Amino acid sequence: MKINKLHEDAHLPTYGSKNAACADLYAYIGFDDATMVNKNGDRCIMIQPHETVKVHTGLRMAPPEGWYVAIYARSGLATKLGLAPANKTGICDQDYRGEYIVALHNHSNIPQMITHGDRIAQMAIVPFWQADFEEVSELDGTERGAGGFGSTGKQ
Protein backbone atom coordinates (compact mmCIF):
# COMPACT_ATOMS: atom_id res chain seq x y z
CA MET A 1 0.00 0.00 0.00
CA LYS A 2 1.35 3.43 -0.89
CA ILE A 3 2.20 5.67 2.07
CA ASN A 4 3.52 9.23 1.99
CA LYS A 5 5.55 10.37 5.03
CA LEU A 6 4.88 14.05 5.61
CA HIS A 7 7.90 14.31 7.93
CA GLU A 8 11.20 12.45 7.89
CA ASP A 9 10.76 11.31 11.50
CA ALA A 10 7.20 9.98 11.04
CA HIS A 11 6.93 6.19 11.55
CA LEU A 12 5.44 3.82 8.99
CA PRO A 13 2.78 1.41 10.35
CA THR A 14 4.14 -1.92 11.59
CA TYR A 15 2.62 -5.34 12.23
CA GLY A 16 3.32 -6.74 15.70
CA SER A 17 3.43 -10.36 14.56
CA LYS A 18 3.51 -12.51 11.44
CA ASN A 19 -0.27 -13.03 11.39
CA ALA A 20 -1.46 -9.74 12.90
CA ALA A 21 -4.63 -8.44 11.23
CA CYS A 22 -3.88 -4.83 12.16
CA ALA A 23 -0.78 -2.64 11.93
CA ASP A 24 0.16 -0.17 14.65
CA LEU A 25 -0.06 3.56 13.96
CA TYR A 26 2.45 5.87 15.64
CA ALA A 27 2.11 9.39 17.01
CA TYR A 28 3.81 12.16 15.10
CA ILE A 29 4.17 15.08 17.47
CA GLY A 30 5.65 18.09 15.75
CA PHE A 31 7.39 20.94 17.52
CA ASP A 32 4.27 23.09 17.07
CA ASP A 33 1.99 20.38 18.53
CA ALA A 34 4.13 19.45 21.53
CA THR A 35 2.88 20.73 24.87
CA MET A 36 6.03 19.58 26.64
CA VAL A 37 9.38 17.85 26.21
CA ASN A 38 10.22 14.88 28.44
CA LYS A 39 13.55 14.27 30.21
CA ASN A 40 14.88 12.47 27.10
CA GLY A 41 14.13 15.50 24.93
CA ASP A 42 11.17 13.79 23.19
CA ARG A 43 8.19 15.86 22.08
CA CYS A 44 5.03 15.04 24.05
CA ILE A 45 1.41 16.02 24.44
CA MET A 46 -0.68 15.66 27.58
CA ILE A 47 -4.28 14.47 27.29
CA GLN A 48 -6.27 15.60 30.30
CA PRO A 49 -8.96 13.40 31.89
CA HIS A 50 -12.05 13.09 29.66
CA GLU A 51 -10.39 15.24 26.98
CA THR A 52 -10.12 14.41 23.28
CA VAL A 53 -6.98 15.43 21.37
CA LYS A 54 -6.26 15.00 17.67
CA VAL A 55 -2.96 13.12 17.41
CA HIS A 56 -1.19 13.27 14.06
CA THR A 57 0.50 10.30 12.39
CA GLY A 58 2.51 12.30 9.85
CA LEU A 59 1.26 9.92 7.13
CA ARG A 60 -1.00 10.01 4.10
CA MET A 61 -2.10 6.72 2.55
CA ALA A 62 -3.60 5.35 -0.64
CA PRO A 63 -5.46 2.08 0.00
CA PRO A 64 -5.92 -0.09 -3.10
CA GLU A 65 -9.11 0.29 -5.15
CA GLY A 66 -12.00 -1.40 -3.32
CA TRP A 67 -10.35 -1.19 0.12
CA TYR A 68 -10.50 1.29 3.01
CA VAL A 69 -8.58 1.76 6.27
CA ALA A 70 -10.34 1.13 9.60
CA ILE A 71 -8.70 2.60 12.70
CA TYR A 72 -9.26 0.86 16.03
CA ALA A 73 -8.11 1.23 19.63
CA ARG A 74 -5.00 -0.62 20.76
CA SER A 75 -6.16 -2.96 23.51
CA GLY A 76 -3.24 -2.23 25.85
CA LEU A 77 -3.58 1.54 25.51
CA ALA A 78 -7.32 1.35 26.15
CA THR A 79 -7.20 -1.03 29.12
CA LYS A 80 -4.07 0.29 30.83
CA LEU A 81 -4.32 4.03 30.17
CA GLY A 82 -7.93 4.58 29.14
CA LEU A 83 -6.93 6.01 25.75
CA ALA A 84 -9.01 5.08 22.70
CA PRO A 85 -10.23 6.73 19.49
CA ALA A 86 -13.09 9.10 20.34
CA ASN A 87 -15.19 7.86 17.42
CA LYS A 88 -14.56 4.20 18.41
CA THR A 89 -13.74 3.14 14.83
CA GLY A 90 -12.25 5.57 12.36
CA ILE A 91 -13.05 5.02 8.69
CA CYS A 92 -10.63 6.40 6.09
CA ASP A 93 -12.20 6.06 2.66
CA GLN A 94 -10.22 4.72 -0.29
CA ASP A 95 -10.20 8.15 -1.94
CA TYR A 96 -9.14 10.15 1.17
CA ARG A 97 -5.65 11.58 0.69
CA GLY A 98 -5.20 13.81 3.73
CA GLU A 99 -3.09 13.11 6.79
CA TYR A 100 -4.31 10.28 9.01
CA ILE A 101 -5.16 11.77 12.41
CA VAL A 102 -6.45 9.85 15.43
CA ALA A 103 -8.81 11.65 17.82
CA LEU A 104 -7.67 10.06 21.11
CA HIS A 105 -9.99 10.33 24.10
CA ASN A 106 -8.77 9.94 27.67
CA HIS A 107 -11.45 7.92 29.48
CA SER A 108 -9.39 7.86 32.69
CA ASN A 109 -9.37 10.27 35.61
CA ILE A 110 -5.66 11.10 35.32
CA PRO A 111 -3.69 12.98 32.64
CA GLN A 112 -2.00 10.72 30.08
CA MET A 113 1.14 11.59 28.12
CA ILE A 114 1.71 10.64 24.48
CA THR A 115 5.28 10.84 23.23
CA HIS A 116 6.39 11.22 19.63
CA GLY A 117 6.66 7.68 18.23
CA ASP A 118 4.21 6.05 20.67
CA ARG A 119 1.79 3.50 19.22
CA ILE A 120 -1.61 5.23 19.41
CA ALA A 121 -4.01 3.06 17.40
CA GLN A 122 -4.12 0.15 15.00
CA MET A 123 -5.32 0.00 11.42
CA ALA A 124 -6.81 -2.72 9.24
CA ILE A 125 -7.10 -2.64 5.47
CA VAL A 126 -10.66 -3.76 4.74
CA PRO A 127 -12.45 -4.61 1.45
CA PHE A 128 -15.74 -2.88 0.67
CA TRP A 129 -18.40 -2.69 -1.99
CA GLN A 130 -21.00 -0.04 -2.64
CA ALA A 131 -24.63 -1.13 -2.83
CA ASP A 132 -27.18 -0.13 -5.41
CA PHE A 133 -30.04 1.07 -3.20
CA GLU A 134 -33.50 0.09 -4.35
CA GLU A 135 -36.64 1.44 -2.71
CA VAL A 136 -39.33 -1.23 -2.24
CA SER A 137 -42.76 -1.20 -0.62
CA GLU A 138 -42.18 -4.47 1.31
CA LEU A 139 -39.19 -6.48 2.53
CA ASP A 140 -38.83 -10.26 2.46
CA GLY A 141 -39.91 -11.87 5.75
CA THR A 142 -37.34 -13.48 8.08
CA GLU A 143 -37.50 -15.61 11.21
CA ARG A 144 -36.37 -12.62 13.28
CA GLY A 145 -38.67 -10.09 11.65
CA ALA A 146 -38.65 -6.67 13.32
CA GLY A 147 -37.26 -7.96 16.65
CA GLY A 148 -34.86 -5.30 17.85
CA PHE A 149 -32.55 -4.77 20.81
CA GLY A 150 -32.10 -7.95 22.82
CA SER A 151 -34.71 -9.87 20.84
CA THR A 152 -32.43 -12.74 19.78
CA GLY A 153 -31.73 -13.75 23.40
CA LYS A 154 -35.40 -14.27 24.33
CA GLN A 155 -36.68 -17.83 24.80
C-alpha positions, 0 to 999 in steps of 0.5 A: 500500500502506498504511504507518503511520510509528511515528515522524515521522522514519522513512523510507517505502520508496523505489524506486531506479529507474522499473522497480525490483522492490524498494523500499529499507527504511531504518534507524530508530534511536531514541535508546534503540537508538543505541549512539553518535552520529556527528560529524554528530549522527546516531544510530548502532548498531555491528554487531560482526563475526559479530553479528546486530542487530535494526534497526528501520524505524519502519514498520508495513505492510498489504500488499493481500489476497493479497500479502506482503512479502519482505525481501532483502539489498541487494547493495551492503551485502552485497558491500561491508560484509558486512551481510545479513538473518540469515534470508536472506529475511524473510517478512512475512505479509499479516496481520502488523501489527507493526513491520518489523524487519530482523535484520542480520548482519555477515558481515565481520571488522570492525565495521560502523556503521548510521546512522539513515536508512541503507538496510538491506534491500529489499522486494518485494510478492509475490502468494501463494496457499494450497494445499489439502493432500491426502494421497495414497498415491502421487505422479504420476511425473516425468522427474526422479523422486526425484533430489535434490541435484545430480541435474539436472546429471548426464549 
